[in-house]
Amino acid sequence: MFSGLTISKTVQQFTASLLLFICFCSTAVAANRIDGIRIWPAPENTRIVFDLKNKPDYKYFSLSNPERLVIDFKHSKNSVNLKKLTKNDPRIKLIRTSTAKASGTTRMVIELTDDYRITVFPLAPAGQYSNRLVVDLYDKKKKSTVVKQISSSKKRDVVIAIVAGHGGEDPGSIGARGTYEKRVTLKIAKELEKLINARKGMKAVMIRTGDYYVNHNRKTQLARQSKADLLISIHADAFTSSKPSGASVLVQSPRRANSEFARWIANREKESELLGGAGETIKKTKDKNLAITLADMKKEHTMGSSYEFAQHVLKQLKKVTKLHKKKPEGLSLAVLKSSDIPSVLIETGFISNYQEEKRLNNTSHQRRLAKAIYIATNDYFSQNPPKGTLLASIGYKKHKVSSGESLSVLAQRYKVSMATIKSINNLKSNNVRIGQTLKIPRAG
């Protein structure tokens, strides 16, 4: 015979065990969780990133009339408020949940405004991000760009492609004060764009105009489509220690990274690809950029031109900021690998250094950096104008220095800067001598 007390204890134990079993089953069914959804619209595509607690177990399919993408996250729960999530995106009408067939599955329905080329792929944890599922929506109908027809009698502009480093879900380096590299680089890039476009005979093309990610290979593709004569990639550096400071300029090198500094940057760029741009690699598409093979002579000329321009940049940067490296640093990075477009990567300072981070956030300092890069660009192309350009047709005047003339007098007379005259003539000081012949660029 069992006493009432024994039966009561047995019932309590059974109830506790049953509740524990139910909780265990519930946890097993929903072992994963969607913690965030981020949307990054760009001119050619939109990227949707689902942030998850664990590696996603998923399936997806598309539906038409109306256009929808359906993703089933197995053993997952959603903790994201979906209201107003797609407010500013031209390709997405709405993201909502729906009932999935399988128990414990969260079904996400992405309602689309058109029929897009869709890629879906997972990304492992990297940097500040955990597991992710990435959806890329690419426009099928390419937007036609209006190209102004230039008559044969007109000379073309020198085209400079400007890359603002990182963007979108790839913030780049983050300073101690919370500064995102991607924001600093875009501000400096826009200042540089203004200066270049104000110069007759030169034109700037922005590879990234807003807060979105551009794949490394795509950067050189866009530069090539714009028929760029030069590619400038702007960054703000970081290191494991807060001590390093100063600007550097990197150029393409076929050799391995030749310093700890260069190796650090190479590793950081690899992580950047994991953060923002693994889609193109995962899709395994044939990239036209990789198929282009140019003669060794052309490649050597491009690398030589990159190095020469890098020297011009360092010469100007040291006037407005400290240099971390006094000579161009050779490194193998994707954005520098174009064999037909001279390319440099400019590290404008260390965002990991507290004082330098503060300066990089300062609008006046950003403008000084942009102006230094502009002067270097102007000086370089004044000395090396590409054939068929307006700058090439402008050319130089020769001036023989007479008694009473100084560099400042000549600069004022010919409406060019003293720095330009010095650079063109390789002058190390402001002194000129009577009888000396100087090259003076004609005003454009």
N, C-alpha and C positions, 0 to 999 in steps of 0.2 A: 504493500500500500504506500502511495506517495502522499506526503503531507501537502497541504495547501501552499505552504511556504516554498517547498521544493518545486511545485508546478509553476508558481509565480516566477521564481528565479529562472527556470527553464524557458518560459515565455519571453522574459526580458532578454536573455542571452540570444534566443532565436531572432527576436526583433532587431537587436543590435547587429547581429551577423547579417541579417537581411538588408538593413540600411547600409552597412559597409559594402556589401556585394553590389547594391544598386549604385552607390557612389563610385565604386571601382569600375563598373560597367560604363557609367556615364563618362568617367575620366578616360577610359580606353577608347570610347566612341569619339570623343572630342579631345584627342590628345594634342591637337594643334589649334592655333588661334591667329586670326588676322588682326594685327595690331595697328595697321596703318595703310592708307591708300594715298599715293602721291601721283599727281598728273602734271606732265611737263609738255605743253604744246610748243611746237617749233614750226618754222615755215614749211617744211617738207613732211613732217610726221608728228605724231603725238605718242608719248611714252607714258604708260600706266604702270606703276610699281606697287605691288602688294607686299607689305612687310609682314612676315610671319614669325611666330615664336620658334618653329622648327622647320625642317626641310619640307616643302610642299609635296603632297601626294594629290595629283590633279588630273583631270581630263577636260578637254574643251571641244566645242564644235560651233559652227556658224549657222545662222538662220537668215533667210531672205524675206523680203516683203512683210514687214520692214526689216532692215539690216540689223542683226544682233550677233554678238559674240557671247556664248554661254560657257562659263567655267565652273566645274564642280570641284570644290576643295574637299577631299575626303577626310573624315575624322577631324573636322575643323569647326570652329565657331567664329562668328564675326563680331568684333567689338568696336567697329567703326561707324560713326554717324554718316550716312550716305547723302544727307540733304545738302544741297548747294555745292556738292563736290565737283561738279562739271560746269560750273557757272561760266567760266571764261574759256572753255575749249570749243573750237569750231567743229570738231569731228565727233564729239560725244554728246548725245542728248541727255542721257541719264545712266546712272549705275544703280541697280536695285537688286534685291534678293528675290528668289523664287523657290518653289518647293522642289526638292530633288527626290529622285526615286529611292536612293539609298539612304538608310537611316544614319544620322550623324554627319551628313554631308551638307556643306553650305554651298548653295548655288548662287553665283553672281551672274547677273545679266547686264551686259553693256550694250545699251541702245545707241546705234551709230547713225550719223547723218548721211552716210554714203557707203558705197562698197569700197573697202580698203584692202590693201595687201597686208596680211596679218602674220606676225611671228610671235610666238609665246615660248619663253624659256626661263628656267630657274637660275638664280645666281646664289652662290655660297656666301656666307658672311665675309665682309671686307670693310675695313675702316670702322666707321661708326654704325654701319648697317648690319642687321642680322640676316636671316634667310629671306630671300625675295623671289617673287614670281614677276617677270617683266612681260608686258604686252606692248608691242610696237605696232602702230597703225600708220602705214605708209600710203600717201596719195598715189592712186593709179594714174590719174590725169595730171600730168606735169604742167605746172603753171608756165605759160609762155612768157618769156621775158622780151620786152621791147628793146631791140638793139638799134641804136641810131646809126644810120648809114653815113659813113664818112667818105667824102669825095677824095679821089686820088691826090688832089692838090692840097688837102688838109693833112696835117701831121697829127698822129695819135698821142694820147697822154701816156705817161709812164704809170703803170698800174701797180699799186702796193696792196697786197692782201694782208689784213690784220686779223690775227687770231687772239681773242681774249680767252686765256686758258681756263679749262674746266667748264662748269655750267650745269644747270639742271640738278639731277640727283648726285652729281659729282661736285662737291663744294671745293675740292682741292684742299690745301692746308688750312687749318683753323688756328688762329692765334689765341693767346692766353686771354685776351679781352673779348674773344668770341668773333673775331673778324674772319669772314669767309674769303678765301683767295679769289673765288669766282667773281665776287662783287668788285673787289679792288681792280682786278685785271680788266673788267668790262668798262669801268670808269676811265682808266688810263687809255684804253683802246679808243674810246669815244672822243677823248681829248685829242689824241693823235689823228684820228679821222678828220676832225675839224681843221687842224693845221694843214694836213696834206691837201685837202680839198680846196683850201684857200690859196694854194700855190698854183698859178697858171702852168699847165703842162703836166700836172700830176693828179692822180685820182686814187682814192682809197676805196677798198672793197672790204666790208666787214663780214667775216666768216660766221660770227655769232653776234646777233644784234640784241638778244635778250637772254633770259635765264633758262637755257636749255642746253642739252649736251649734243656735241657734234663728234661723231666717230673720227679717230685720228686719220684714217685713210680718206675719209670724206673731206677733211679739211684741205688736203692737197688737191683732191678732185675739184672742189669748188674754186680753189685758187687757179687751177689750170683752165677751168671753164671761163673764168674772168680774164684769161690771158695775162696773168700777173707776171710782172718782171721781178718781183721780190715778195717773199713771205716773212712776216714778222709775227712771232708768237710771244705773247706777253704773259709772264707768270710772276708770282711772289713766292720766294723759296721758304723752306722750313727744314729744321734739323732736330735731332733728338735732344740737343742741348740748346739753351736759350742764348748762349754766348755768341755764336757766329752772326755776322752782320755784313751788309754790303751787297752791291749789285754784281752780276756776272752775265756774260754772254756766251751761249753755247752754239756750236756748229756741228754739222754731221761729221762723224769720224767712222771709218770702216773698222778701226781697231776697237778693242775692248776699253771700257771705261778706265781712264788712267789715273784716277784719284779716288779717295774715299768719298769726296764731295760728289763726283760724277756718278759713282756707283749708287749713292743714296738717291740721287735724282732719278736714275734709271729704275730703281726699285719702286719709287713713288709713282712713276708714270705707269708701271705695270699694274699697280694697285688702282690707279685712276681708271684703267681700262676695265678692271673688275667692278669698280664702283658704278661706272656709267655706260660703258660701251661694248660689252661682250656680245651684243646681239649680232653684229656683222660677222664676228668670228664664228659664233655658234651656227649661224645660218649656212656657213660654208659657201657663200656665193662667190662667183668669179669676179674679182675686183679688177676693173680695167687698169687701175693704177699699177697693179702688180705685173700687168702684161706689157707695160711700156718698157722697152729696152733701147737705150740710146748709146751712141758710140762713146768709148772711153774718153775721148778727147772732150766731148760735151760734158761728161760727168766731172772730169777734172776741172774744167773751166767753171762749172757751177760751184764746186767746192771751193775753188780759189776765190771766186767772187763773194761767196758767203763769208769766208775768212776776212777778206778785205773790208767788207761792210761791217763785220763785227768789230774790227779795229776802230772804225769811224764811230761806232756806237759807244765803245768804252772811252774813247777820247772825250766825248761829250758828257757821258754819265758822270765821269769823275769830277766834273765841274759843279754838279748838283747833289751828289751823294757819295758816300764811301764806296770803294770797290772791294769786293770779296776776292775777285780774281782779276789781275791786271792784264791778262792775255785771254783770248778766246779759248774756251774749254771744248775739247773734242769729245763727242758722245753720240752713240747710236740711238736716236729716238725716232719714232714713227713720223712725227710732224716735220722732221728735218730731212727725211729720206728722198725727197723729190730730186731726181737726177737732172731735171731741166729748169727748176726754179731755185735760184739762190735763196736759202732759208736760214733764219737765226731764231734762237729762243732766248729771250731776255728775262733774266731773273731780276726784278726791280728792287729786291731787298728781301730780308728774312722776316717773314710774318711771325716766326717763332721767337724773335727778339722783341722784347716788350717796347723799347724805345722806337725801333724801326716799324713795328706794327702801328704805333701811334702816328708816325709820319706817313705811312702808306694810307692811312685813313684820312689824312689831311688833303683837302681839295687843292690847296696851293702847291703842295709837294707833288701831287698827282700831275698837275699841269706842268710843273718844272721837268718831271720825268718825261712826259709826253713831248715837250718842246725839245729836250735833249735828243730824243730819238728822231724827231722831225728834222732837226738841224743835221744830224748824221745822215739821214736819208737824202736830204737836199744836197749836201756836200758830195755824197757818193755819186749820185746821178748827174750832178753838174760835171763831175770828172769822167763819168762813165755812162753817158746817155745812150740808150739803145737806139739802133738805127731805125729811122722812120718816125721818130718821136719829135714832138715840138722842141723838147730840150736839146736834142741833137742839132736841130736847125738853128737854134739860138746861138749855140757855140760860145766862143770866147773872143774878146778883144785883147789885143796886146798893147800894153802901156809901158812906156819908158819913163822911169821916175826922173823928175826934174827937181831942181833946187827949190826948197820950201815945201815940197809935197811930203805928206805923211800917210800912213796907212788909213787913219781916220778920215783924212781929207779925200782920199781916193774912194773909200767906202761910201761917203756922203755924195760925192760927185756921180758915181755910177749906180747909186741906190742898191747896193748890196751890203751884206754884213762884213765886218772885219774878219769874223771867224771863217766865212766862206772864202775870202781872198787868201787868208793864211793857209787854209786847208788845201785849196787848189794848187798853191805854189809851194806847199810843204815848208812854210815859214815857222820857225820855232819861237819867234818873238815878234813884237809889233814894230821892230826896226826895219827900215828899208834904206837902201843906199842910192845915191844919185847915179843914174845910168843903168840901174837894174831894170830888166824887162819882166813885167808881171802879166800873168793871164787874168783877165777880168771877165766874168760871165756877163753876157748881154742880158739886160732886164727883160723878163718874159712878159 
